[in-house]
Amino acid sequence: MSIEVQNLTKIYGAQRAVDGISFSLKPGEIVGFLGPNGAGKSTTMKILTGYLHPSSGTAKVADYDLSSQSMAARRCVGYLPEHNPLYTDMYVKEFLLFSGKLYGMSGKTLTSRVEEMIALCGLEVERKKKIGQLSKGYRQRVGLAQSFLHDPAVLILDEPTTGLDPNQILEIRELIKTAGHNKTVLFSTHIMQEVEALCDRVIIINRGKVVSDTSLQILRQSGNSMEEIFRNLTI
């Protein structure tokens, strides 16, 4: 499995942000991780990237246990957090070269890969600008380029289209489809159209618990709209 979660729990004081959830993702799957704000999506993703330690349970990425093989697991992950952390005083290409070095890349391999990501993410026109000068849509493109840079087997994207205008949303969706080809992709959203545009499968979480884990096709066959399904499952 590319991602395997068993009885995962994260407790903050008296609050169970994640409450004993289990799920797994096979190689090549694109899975939507849905839920209302505060459902536990971001906390789960932070555990899967090694940013947070769980209170109990286990999480594996690319068969590496995050509790004992955290660094090996992280090398297999490309991560775009909800609040895209970028060095706004750096130029686009400069930032990607810097990020590649952090991944252990160097020389012609690094420069070639950076050029490939600039082309793939549509950053050619912006490559010589400082990140602080970019629109939010282009900043998201830089964040995605950084997460794809080391050619990870697993992509974890936390609400990658939040705050973008309709045209930017379509562009980012297409970029995820293209760059995520042959990769395992877990991305969180609370936008149903996002799921219908990108996903093979949907995991819905509410109040820290998984309330549904099924294919998009089965959800559609229920006869209800995606909005009705989501509303009923999260009441």
C-alpha positions as CSV (number, residue, x, y, z in Angstrom):
1,M,0.0,0.0,0.0
2,S,1.1,3.6,-0.7
3,I,-0.6,4.8,2.5
4,E,-1.9,2.7,5.3
5,V,-3.5,4.0,8.5
6,Q,-4.7,1.8,11.4
7,N,-6.6,3.1,14.4
8,L,-5.0,6.5,14.1
9,T,-5.8,8.9,17.0
10,K,-4.6,12.4,17.8
11,I,-5.7,14.1,21.0
12,Y,-5.3,17.7,22.0
13,G,-6.2,18.1,25.7
14,A,-9.8,16.9,25.9
15,Q,-10.4,17.0,22.1
16,R,-10.0,14.0,19.8
17,A,-9.0,15.7,16.5
18,V,-8.6,12.3,14.9
19,D,-10.5,9.4,16.5
20,G,-9.4,5.9,15.7
21,I,-9.5,6.1,11.9
22,S,-8.3,3.4,9.5
23,F,-7.9,3.5,5.7
24,S,-5.5,2.6,2.9
25,L,-4.6,3.8,-0.5
26,K,-3.2,1.7,-3.3
27,P,-0.5,2.9,-5.8
28,G,-2.0,5.1,-8.5
29,E,-5.2,6.0,-6.7
30,I,-6.5,9.6,-6.6
31,V,-8.6,9.9,-3.4
32,G,-10.5,12.8,-2.1
33,F,-10.4,13.4,1.6
34,L,-13.6,15.2,2.5
35,G,-15.1,16.8,5.5
36,P,-16.3,20.1,7.0
37,N,-13.8,22.5,8.6
38,G,-12.4,21.0,11.8
39,A,-13.2,17.4,10.8
40,G,-9.6,16.2,11.2
41,K,-8.4,16.3,7.6
42,S,-5.4,18.5,8.1
43,T,-4.3,16.8,11.3
44,T,-4.4,13.4,9.5
45,M,-2.3,14.8,6.7
46,K,0.2,16.3,9.0
47,I,0.7,12.9,10.7
48,L,1.1,11.3,7.3
49,T,3.9,13.7,6.4
50,G,5.7,13.3,9.7
51,Y,4.9,16.8,10.8
52,L,2.8,15.5,13.8
53,H,3.1,12.4,15.9
54,P,-0.1,10.5,16.6
55,S,-1.3,9.9,20.1
56,S,-1.9,6.2,19.2
57,G,-2.3,4.0,16.1
58,T,0.0,3.5,13.2
59,A,0.6,5.3,9.8
60,K,2.7,4.0,7.0
61,V,3.7,5.7,3.7
62,A,5.3,3.6,0.9
63,D,5.6,0.8,3.5
64,Y,7.7,2.9,5.9
65,D,6.3,3.2,9.4
66,L,6.2,6.9,10.3
67,S,6.9,6.2,14.0
68,S,10.2,4.4,13.3
69,Q,11.2,5.2,9.7
70,S,10.0,8.8,9.5
71,M,12.8,10.2,7.3
72,A,12.5,7.3,4.7
73,A,8.7,7.9,4.6
74,R,9.1,11.7,4.1
75,R,11.4,11.1,1.1
76,C,8.5,9.4,-0.6
77,V,6.0,12.3,-0.1
78,G,5.3,15.5,-1.9
79,Y,3.3,17.8,0.4
80,L,1.4,21.0,-0.2
81,P,0.0,22.3,3.2
82,E,-3.2,24.3,3.4
83,H,-1.3,27.5,4.0
84,N,1.4,27.3,1.4
85,P,4.7,28.3,3.1
86,L,7.0,30.0,0.6
87,Y,10.0,32.3,0.9
88,T,8.5,35.4,-0.6
89,D,11.8,37.2,-1.0
90,M,13.2,34.4,-3.2
91,Y,12.8,34.2,-7.0
92,V,10.7,31.3,-8.4
93,K,13.6,29.4,-9.9
94,E,15.9,30.2,-7.0
95,F,13.3,28.8,-4.6
96,L,12.9,25.6,-6.6
97,L,16.7,25.1,-6.8
98,F,16.9,25.6,-3.0
99,S,14.1,23.1,-2.4
100,G,15.8,20.6,-4.7
101,K,19.0,20.8,-2.7
102,L,17.0,20.1,0.5
103,Y,15.8,16.9,-1.2
104,G,19.4,16.0,-1.9
105,M,19.3,16.8,-5.6
106,S,22.3,18.5,-7.3
107,G,24.0,19.3,-10.5
108,K,22.4,18.6,-13.9
109,T,19.7,16.4,-12.4
110,L,18.5,19.3,-10.2
111,T,18.6,22.0,-12.9
112,S,16.9,19.7,-15.4
113,R,14.2,18.7,-13.0
114,V,13.6,22.4,-12.0
115,E,13.2,23.3,-15.7
116,E,10.8,20.4,-16.1
117,M,8.6,21.6,-13.2
118,I,8.6,25.2,-14.3
119,A,7.3,24.1,-17.7
120,L,4.8,21.6,-16.2
121,C,3.4,24.1,-13.7
122,G,3.1,26.9,-16.2
123,L,5.7,29.1,-14.5
124,E,7.8,30.2,-17.5
125,V,6.6,33.8,-17.5
126,E,7.0,34.1,-13.7
127,R,10.3,32.3,-13.3
128,K,12.4,35.5,-12.7
129,K,9.9,37.1,-10.4
130,K,10.1,37.1,-6.6
131,I,7.4,34.9,-5.1
132,G,6.1,37.8,-3.2
133,Q,5.1,39.5,-6.5
134,L,3.0,36.6,-7.7
135,S,-0.8,36.2,-7.6
136,K,-2.2,33.5,-5.2
137,G,-2.8,31.2,-8.2
138,Y,0.8,31.4,-9.2
139,R,2.0,30.9,-5.6
140,Q,0.0,27.7,-5.6
141,R,1.7,26.6,-8.8
142,V,5.1,27.2,-7.1
143,G,4.0,25.2,-4.1
144,L,2.8,22.4,-6.3
145,A,6.1,22.5,-8.3
146,Q,8.0,22.2,-5.1
147,S,5.9,19.2,-3.9
148,F,6.4,17.4,-7.3
149,L,10.1,18.3,-7.6
150,H,11.7,15.2,-6.2
151,D,9.3,12.9,-8.1
152,P,7.6,11.4,-5.0
153,A,5.5,8.3,-5.1
154,V,2.8,9.9,-2.9
155,L,1.3,13.4,-3.1
156,I,-0.5,14.8,-0.1
157,L,-2.3,18.1,-1.0
158,D,-4.3,20.0,1.7
159,E,-7.1,22.0,0.0
160,P,-4.9,23.0,-2.9
161,T,-7.5,25.3,-4.6
162,T,-8.8,27.2,-1.6
163,G,-9.1,30.9,-2.3
164,L,-8.5,30.7,-6.0
165,D,-10.8,32.1,-8.7
166,P,-12.8,29.7,-11.0
167,N,-10.2,29.8,-13.8
168,Q,-7.3,29.2,-11.4
169,I,-9.2,26.3,-9.9
170,L,-9.6,24.6,-13.3
171,E,-5.9,25.2,-14.0
172,I,-4.8,23.7,-10.7
173,R,-7.1,20.7,-11.1
174,E,-5.6,20.0,-14.5
175,L,-2.1,20.3,-13.1
176,I,-2.9,17.8,-10.3
177,K,-4.2,15.4,-12.9
178,T,-1.1,15.7,-15.1
179,A,1.5,15.7,-12.4
180,G,-0.2,13.1,-10.4
181,H,-0.3,10.6,-13.2
182,N,0.9,7.2,-11.9
183,K,1.2,8.6,-8.3
184,T,-0.9,8.0,-5.3
185,V,-2.7,11.3,-4.5
186,L,-4.6,12.1,-1.3
187,F,-6.1,15.6,-1.3
188,S,-8.4,17.2,1.1
189,T,-11.3,19.5,0.2
190,H,-14.8,20.4,1.2
191,I,-15.8,21.3,-2.4
192,M,-17.9,18.5,-4.0
193,Q,-17.1,19.6,-7.6
194,E,-13.4,19.1,-6.8
195,V,-14.1,15.4,-6.0
196,E,-16.2,14.8,-9.1
197,A,-13.4,16.4,-11.3
198,L,-10.5,14.5,-9.9
199,C,-11.3,11.4,-7.8
200,D,-11.7,7.7,-8.2
201,R,-12.6,7.3,-4.5
202,V,-13.8,9.3,-1.6
203,I,-13.1,9.2,2.1
204,I,-15.4,11.3,4.2
205,I,-14.3,12.3,7.8
206,N,-16.4,14.1,10.4
207,R,-15.5,14.9,14.0
208,G,-12.4,12.9,13.7
209,K,-14.1,9.7,12.4
210,V,-14.3,8.1,9.0
211,V,-18.0,8.1,8.1
212,S,-17.7,6.8,4.5
213,D,-15.0,5.2,2.3
214,T,-16.2,4.2,-1.1
215,S,-15.8,4.8,-4.8
216,L,-17.2,7.9,-6.5
217,Q,-19.2,5.6,-8.8
218,I,-21.0,3.9,-5.9
219,L,-21.8,7.3,-4.4
220,R,-23.3,8.5,-7.6
221,Q,-25.4,5.3,-7.9
222,S,-27.2,6.1,-4.7
223,G,-29.4,8.5,-6.6
224,N,-28.6,11.5,-4.4
225,S,-26.5,14.5,-5.4
226,M,-23.0,14.6,-4.0
227,E,-24.0,17.6,-1.9
228,E,-26.9,15.6,-0.3
229,I,-24.6,12.6,0.4
230,F,-22.1,14.9,2.0
231,R,-24.7,16.7,4.1
232,N,-26.3,13.4,5.3
233,L,-23.1,11.8,6.2
234,T,-21.8,14.8,8.3
235,I,-24.9,15.6,10.3
